[in-house]
Every structure is written in C-alpha cells, then in structure tokens.
Amino acid sequence: MKPDVLIVGAGIVGSACAWELSQLGLRVLVIEDEAVGGGATAAGMGHLVVLDGSEAEFELSAASLRLWDQFVARMPEGVEYSRCGTLWVAADQEEMAEAQRKHNFCAAHGVRSEMLDPVQLAETEPNLCPGLAGGLVLPDDGILFAPVAAQWMIRDSKAELLRATVARLEGRRAILADGTVIEAGITVNAAGARAPHITPGIPVTPRKGQLVITDRYPGFIRHEIVELGYLKLAHAASGESVAFNVQPRKNGQVLVGSSRQHGVKTHEIDRHMLERMLRRAIEYLPALPQLAAIRCWTGLRPATPDGRALVGPWPAQPGMYLATGHEGLGITAATATGRLIADYVANRPPIFDATAFLPERCFHA
C-alpha cells in the first residue's frame, strides 16, 4: 500500500509534521538517512522563544510555544525541558529602548515580560559584566533537548520510518538513491538545508552555526541570555556574524553561541568564527574562561531570502508541501509548522493566519 503522506526528513520539523498528520488518521511514511532528530535539530540550542520581529513571526512562535506546552507534559525526562525564561540584555540606552519596545509589544499581545534596571539585572544574573543598561525577561520561554522530542514524536505518531537516502522528491513521489520510487497521496519536504537538493528551485540556502558546551557548573547562569543586538546580526542578509547567546542546560552545563556564516556548507569547525564567538561571550560573561569546554560542533540552518519559513503547498510541484526554511527558529516553530501542514492537508482553517509563510510568495512560473 502506498502511504497517504510521505515526509522527507526526521528532524524536529518533519517529526512534528508526522505527528500532526497522523492525528488526521493518515498513514505516514517518514524517510530519513540519518538519526531521527539529527542534522540541524541535534546541532541547535533547543531554545523555545517568542519573537516579535514581525506580527507573522510572533504568531508563529507564540502558537508554537502554546503547542510545546501540551507536548512536553507527555514527553520523557530525556527531553530535559526547562522553563528558564529568556533574558534579553541591553548594553546601552539604545538597546534599552529596544527592550522597552519589546516589553510594550509583549504587553499588547498578552505575553508576560518584565523590565530590569542595572541593579535588578546584576541580581538576576550575577556573572554578567558590570555596566550593562538593563534587560528584559520573558519568563515563559524555555529550552529542551530537541532530538529526544523528535524521537518521541515519531514513536507516538506510529509513523513508519524508512532509513534511506532520497535523491529527488517530485510531486507525489520520492526517488531513492538506489532508484526505488515510492508513490504517496501527498509529500512533505522537511529536509532542512537539503530541501533544494532533492527538490530544485526551493529558495533555501545553508547558514552555518557553531556551538560550544562546557562541563557542569550549576547556577553559573539561570536564564537563556541573549544580547539585544542578536536579531539584527542574525537577520543580516550575507557575510559572517557573531552574537552573545548562552544557555543553562538542565544538568548544569553552559551552551555558548552563536555564529552565522551564509552559504557555507562544510561541517568542520571554523576556528576564526569560534574564537570570535567566544570573545563576544566573554565580553558579557567575564568569568566564562574559568569554565572547561568539553565539546564544540557545527550545524547548517535552512535560510530563505526574506527570513521567513516556507510552510504550505509548493505550487511548482502539485501534491507537495514544504516545511523548511526556519533558519534558527526551527525548534521553536516545529509544533506550529506541523499543525499548519495538517490544517492545509485537512482543508480546515489554519491555527493562525500564516499567509506570510506560504511558499507561493517565492514561486515564479
């Protein structure tokens, strides 16, 4: 029997799509040539964050966090979920004004947030450097270990998992590397940065990132801490950038990011970027060099030209849906992405107005 749905990619986005589509009573086949929850999912920080760069970005991230709340209550302890909150740090008064803008936006959209002055900031995170202007806390943001979440979604969905390499995805069929052709009712390209390799024409390019994790130092930091200049740097259209972004893992380890290299497809550590990233982190956390780093790694995030994910039908290939292009928001946005794909397939009203993410905006006949 051919499956009702064929999904390429068992990262967190593909796994969430499998779970949601299975709830429609559909027979789902997921094809993955690596480990479930591997690739960019395993390489990411697992930050669950509400963002406010645009109304569309807010709706996607806020809807996702509401869905994550439902999922994590059912997931195993290995998902390491922690509602640590996000602390956006302002280095100067200009960034403090941005913190106030974010605070006002949150208030208008029913999201809890709290402004911190310099004294409150130092009390909240004592290891931050002195002289910062203040910050903003979003207490309902969190972190989790996304590979375990993806594995749980695949198991709970009872989707069939096929270990194979897809050479091409065309409409309602997948052609495997060995020449095998698998037909399906519909297909979903959730292959992340590999999406255009199996379906040429999808406007996704890789953005390489590097991370460092330390040994266990419980209490060194309490929140996911991000500099308020992060979003400007992260959304730069080209070149290389680093930004201060650190995370307290539930076991006491400290995860240090972040960096971006546009169009770089190699997985090797780039020493110059690693050094730049760590120097930036040390500017905000002067005691960081006292911690022992135990591992560093890289990942390739799938990025689009306009910075918005591609979620919905792909007009170039009837019968195909896209669920890719989330860049650094993939783990956060996976749950709402899966729900949106299921909404479109079931021809029901979407969980929110996601017109801004429809792939048709990038299609040119």
C-alpha positions as CSV (number, residue, x, y, z in Angstrom):
1,M,0.0,0.0,0.0
2,K,1.3,3.5,-0.8
3,P,1.3,5.9,2.2
4,D,-1.1,8.7,2.4
5,V,1.7,11.0,3.3
6,L,5.5,10.7,2.6
7,I,7.7,13.1,4.6
8,V,11.4,13.6,3.8
9,G,13.3,14.5,6.9
10,A,13.0,13.3,10.5
11,G,14.4,16.4,12.2
12,I,12.2,18.2,14.7
13,V,10.1,19.8,11.9
14,G,9.5,16.6,9.9
15,S,8.7,14.7,13.1
16,A,6.2,17.4,14.2
17,C,4.6,17.1,10.8
18,A,4.4,13.3,11.1
19,W,2.7,13.6,14.5
20,E,0.1,16.1,13.4
21,L,-0.7,14.4,10.1
22,S,-1.1,11.0,11.9
23,Q,-3.7,12.7,14.1
24,L,-5.8,13.0,10.9
25,G,-5.9,9.2,10.6
26,L,-3.4,9.3,7.7
27,R,-0.8,6.6,7.1
28,V,2.5,8.4,7.3
29,L,5.9,7.3,6.0
30,V,9.0,9.3,7.1
31,I,12.2,8.8,5.1
32,E,15.5,9.8,6.8
33,D,19.1,8.7,6.1
34,E,20.5,9.9,9.5
35,A,19.3,9.5,13.1
36,V,15.9,10.8,14.0
37,G,16.4,14.3,15.4
38,G,19.8,14.5,13.8
39,G,21.1,17.3,11.5
40,A,20.2,20.8,12.4
41,T,18.0,19.6,15.2
42,A,20.8,17.9,17.0
43,A,23.1,20.9,16.3
44,G,20.7,23.5,17.7
45,M,20.3,25.1,21.1
46,G,16.7,24.0,21.7
47,H,15.6,27.5,22.6
48,L,11.8,27.9,22.7
49,V,11.3,31.6,22.4
50,V,8.6,34.1,21.5
51,L,10.0,36.6,18.9
52,D,8.5,39.9,17.8
53,G,10.4,40.9,14.7
54,S,7.0,41.0,12.8
55,E,3.4,40.0,13.5
56,A,3.9,36.9,11.4
57,E,7.0,35.8,13.4
58,F,5.2,36.5,16.7
59,E,2.1,34.5,15.7
60,L,4.3,31.5,14.6
61,S,6.5,31.5,17.7
62,A,3.6,32.2,20.1
63,A,1.4,29.5,18.6
64,S,4.4,27.1,18.8
65,L,5.1,27.7,22.4
66,R,1.4,27.0,23.3
67,L,1.6,23.7,21.5
68,W,5.0,22.9,23.1
69,D,3.4,23.3,26.5
70,Q,1.0,20.5,25.5
71,F,3.8,18.2,24.2
72,V,6.4,18.5,26.9
73,A,3.9,17.3,29.6
74,R,3.8,14.0,27.7
75,M,7.4,13.6,26.8
76,P,10.1,11.6,28.7
77,E,12.5,13.2,31.1
78,G,15.2,12.9,28.5
79,V,13.7,15.9,26.7
80,E,15.2,18.0,29.6
81,Y,12.6,20.7,29.3
82,S,13.2,23.8,31.5
83,R,11.2,27.0,31.6
84,C,14.2,29.1,32.3
85,G,13.0,32.2,30.5
86,T,14.9,34.4,28.1
87,L,16.8,37.4,29.4
88,W,17.4,40.0,26.7
89,V,20.4,42.1,27.8
90,A,20.8,45.7,26.9
91,A,24.4,47.0,26.6
92,D,23.4,50.7,26.3
93,Q,20.4,53.1,26.3
94,E,19.7,52.5,22.6
95,E,19.3,48.8,23.3
96,M,17.3,49.6,26.5
97,A,14.9,51.4,24.3
98,E,14.6,48.3,22.2
99,A,13.9,46.3,25.4
100,Q,11.1,48.7,26.2
101,R,9.6,48.3,22.7
102,K,9.7,44.5,23.1
103,H,8.1,44.9,26.6
104,N,5.3,47.1,25.2
105,F,4.8,44.6,22.3
106,C,4.5,41.7,24.7
107,A,2.0,43.6,26.9
108,A,-0.2,44.3,23.9
109,H,-0.1,40.7,22.8
110,G,-0.7,39.0,26.2
111,V,2.9,37.8,26.7
112,R,4.4,38.1,30.2
113,S,7.6,40.2,30.4
114,E,9.5,42.2,33.0
115,M,11.9,45.1,32.5
116,L,15.1,45.1,34.6
117,D,17.2,48.0,35.6
118,P,21.0,47.6,36.1
119,V,20.7,46.6,39.8
120,Q,18.0,44.1,39.1
121,L,19.9,42.7,36.2
122,A,23.0,42.2,38.3
123,E,20.9,40.4,41.0
124,T,19.2,38.2,38.4
125,E,22.5,37.1,36.7
126,P,25.5,37.9,38.9
127,N,28.1,36.7,36.4
128,L,27.1,39.3,33.8
129,C,29.7,42.1,33.3
130,P,29.1,45.3,35.2
131,G,27.9,48.5,33.4
132,L,25.0,47.0,31.4
133,A,22.0,49.2,30.9
134,G,19.4,46.6,32.0
135,G,17.3,44.0,30.3
136,L,14.0,42.3,29.6
137,V,12.9,38.9,30.9
138,L,10.3,36.7,29.1
139,P,9.7,34.1,31.9
140,D,7.6,31.7,29.8
141,D,10.3,30.9,27.2
142,G,12.2,27.7,27.7
143,I,14.7,25.1,26.4
144,L,14.6,21.4,25.6
145,F,16.7,18.7,24.1
146,A,15.2,18.6,20.6
147,P,16.5,15.2,19.4
148,V,14.6,13.4,22.2
149,A,11.5,15.4,21.3
150,A,11.7,14.4,17.7
151,Q,12.2,10.8,18.6
152,W,9.1,10.8,20.8
153,M,7.0,12.4,18.1
154,I,7.9,9.7,15.6
155,R,7.2,7.0,18.1
156,D,3.9,8.5,19.3
157,S,2.7,9.1,15.8
158,K,3.2,5.5,14.9
159,A,4.6,6.7,11.6
160,E,6.6,4.2,9.5
161,L,10.3,5.1,9.4
162,L,12.4,4.2,6.4
163,R,16.2,4.6,6.5
164,A,17.1,5.6,3.0
165,T,18.5,8.5,1.0
166,V,16.1,10.4,-1.2
167,A,17.7,11.6,-4.4
168,R,14.7,13.5,-5.7
169,L,11.3,14.5,-4.4
170,E,8.8,15.2,-7.2
171,G,5.2,16.0,-6.6
172,R,3.7,12.9,-5.0
173,R,6.7,10.6,-5.3
174,A,10.2,10.1,-3.9
175,I,13.0,8.6,-5.9
176,L,15.6,7.0,-3.7
177,A,19.3,6.9,-4.3
178,D,19.0,3.2,-5.3
179,G,16.4,4.1,-7.9
180,T,13.4,2.9,-5.9
181,V,10.3,5.0,-6.5
182,I,7.7,5.5,-3.7
183,E,4.4,7.0,-4.5
184,A,2.2,8.7,-1.9
185,G,-1.0,10.7,-1.7
186,I,1.0,13.8,-0.8
187,T,4.6,14.6,0.1
188,V,6.2,16.9,2.6
189,N,9.7,18.3,2.0
190,A,11.0,18.8,5.6
191,A,14.7,18.2,4.7
192,G,16.0,21.5,6.1
193,A,19.1,22.8,4.3
194,R,18.9,19.8,2.0
195,A,15.4,20.7,0.7
196,P,16.6,22.3,-2.6
197,H,19.0,19.3,-3.3
198,I,16.0,16.9,-3.5
199,T,13.6,19.5,-5.0
200,P,15.5,22.0,-7.1
201,G,14.0,25.5,-7.1
202,I,13.2,25.8,-3.4
203,P,14.8,29.1,-2.2
204,V,16.7,27.7,0.8
205,T,20.4,28.2,1.5
206,P,22.5,27.0,4.4
207,R,23.6,29.2,7.3
208,K,26.4,27.6,9.3
209,G,26.5,28.0,13.1
210,Q,28.9,26.9,15.8
211,L,28.3,26.0,19.4
212,V,30.4,25.2,22.5
213,I,29.3,23.4,25.6
214,T,31.1,23.4,29.0
215,D,31.3,20.9,31.8
216,R,28.7,21.2,34.6
217,Y,28.6,24.4,36.6
218,P,25.1,24.6,38.1
219,G,23.9,28.1,38.8
220,F,26.5,29.8,36.7
221,I,23.7,31.3,34.7
222,R,19.9,31.0,35.3
223,H,18.3,32.1,32.0
224,E,18.9,31.8,28.3
225,I,20.7,35.1,27.9
226,V,20.8,36.9,24.6
227,E,22.2,40.3,23.6
228,L,19.6,42.7,22.2
229,G,21.7,43.2,19.1
230,Y,21.3,39.5,18.3
231,L,18.3,39.8,16.0
232,K,19.9,42.5,13.8
233,L,23.0,40.3,13.5
234,A,21.1,37.1,13.0
235,H,18.9,38.5,10.2
236,A,21.8,40.0,8.2
237,A,21.5,39.0,4.6
238,S,25.1,38.0,4.0
239,G,28.6,37.6,5.4
240,E,29.6,36.4,8.9
241,S,28.3,37.5,12.3
242,V,28.5,36.5,16.0
243,A,26.3,37.4,18.9
244,F,26.2,36.7,22.6
245,N,23.8,33.9,23.3
246,V,24.3,31.4,26.3
247,Q,22.0,28.8,27.7
248,P,21.9,26.9,31.0
249,R,21.3,23.2,30.4
250,K,19.3,21.4,33.0
251,N,22.3,19.3,34.0
252,G,24.4,22.4,34.8
253,Q,26.3,22.7,31.5
254,V,26.5,26.0,29.7
255,L,25.9,26.1,26.0
256,V,27.6,29.0,24.2
257,G,26.5,30.5,20.8
258,S,26.0,32.0,18.4
259,S,27.5,32.5,15.0
260,R,26.3,32.6,11.4
261,Q,28.1,32.1,8.1
262,H,26.0,32.5,5.0
263,G,26.2,29.9,2.2
264,V,28.9,27.8,3.9
265,K,28.2,24.1,3.5
266,T,31.1,22.5,5.4
267,H,30.6,20.9,8.8
268,E,34.2,21.5,10.0
269,I,34.9,23.8,12.9
270,D,36.0,27.3,11.7
271,R,38.5,28.4,14.3
272,H,38.3,32.1,13.5
273,M,34.5,32.1,13.9
274,L,34.7,30.0,17.1
275,E,37.2,32.5,18.6
276,R,35.1,35.5,17.6
277,M,32.0,33.9,19.1
278,L,33.8,33.1,22.4
279,R,35.4,36.6,22.6
280,R,31.9,38.1,22.3
281,A,30.5,35.8,25.0
282,I,33.4,36.7,27.3
283,E,32.6,40.4,26.9
284,Y,29.3,39.7,28.6
285,L,30.4,36.9,30.9
286,P,34.0,37.7,32.1
287,A,34.2,34.5,34.2
288,L,33.4,32.3,31.2
289,P,37.1,31.4,30.6
290,Q,37.1,29.7,34.1
291,L,34.7,27.1,32.7
292,A,36.1,24.0,31.0
293,A,34.7,23.5,27.4
294,I,34.2,19.8,26.6
295,R,32.9,19.9,23.0
296,C,32.2,22.1,20.0
297,W,30.3,21.4,16.9
298,T,28.5,23.0,13.9
299,G,25.2,22.8,12.1
300,L,23.6,24.1,8.9
301,R,20.4,26.1,9.3
302,P,18.0,26.4,6.4
303,A,17.5,30.0,5.5
304,T,15.3,31.8,3.0
305,P,15.9,35.2,1.2
306,D,13.3,37.0,3.2
307,G,14.0,35.3,6.5
308,R,10.5,33.6,6.7
309,A,10.0,29.9,6.7
310,L,8.3,28.1,3.8
311,V,5.2,26.3,5.2
312,G,2.4,25.1,2.9
313,P,1.8,23.8,-0.7
314,W,4.6,24.2,-3.2
315,P,3.0,25.4,-6.4
316,A,5.8,24.1,-8.6
317,Q,5.1,20.5,-7.6
318,P,1.3,19.7,-7.1
319,G,0.9,17.3,-4.2
320,M,4.0,18.6,-2.4
321,Y,4.1,20.7,0.8
322,L,7.1,22.5,2.2
323,A,8.1,22.7,5.8
324,T,11.6,24.2,5.8
325,G,13.5,27.5,5.8
326,H,13.1,28.2,9.5
327,E,16.8,29.1,10.0
328,G,17.4,29.5,13.7
329,L,13.7,29.2,14.7
330,G,13.1,25.6,13.6
331,I,12.9,24.0,17.0
332,T,10.6,26.7,18.4
333,A,8.4,26.7,15.3
334,A,8.3,23.0,14.7
335,T,5.0,22.4,16.5
336,A,3.0,25.2,14.8
337,T,4.6,24.2,11.5
338,G,3.3,20.6,11.9
339,R,-0.1,21.9,12.8
340,L,-0.2,24.3,9.8
341,I,0.7,21.5,7.4
342,A,-2.1,19.3,8.9
343,D,-4.5,22.2,8.7
344,Y,-3.8,22.7,5.0
345,V,-4.0,19.0,4.2
346,A,-7.3,18.7,6.1
347,N,-8.6,21.8,4.4
348,R,-9.5,23.4,7.7
349,P,-8.8,26.9,9.0
350,P,-5.2,27.3,10.0
351,I,-4.2,27.7,13.6
352,F,-3.4,31.3,12.8
353,D,-3.2,33.4,9.6
354,A,0.1,32.1,8.2
355,T,-0.2,33.7,4.8
356,A,3.3,35.3,5.2
357,F,4.9,31.8,5.3
358,L,3.1,30.3,2.2
359,P,5.7,29.1,-0.3
360,E,3.7,30.7,-3.2
361,R,5.4,34.0,-2.4
362,C,8.7,32.5,-3.8
363,F,7.2,30.8,-6.8
364,H,7.7,32.2,-10.3
365,A,6.1,30.2,-13.0
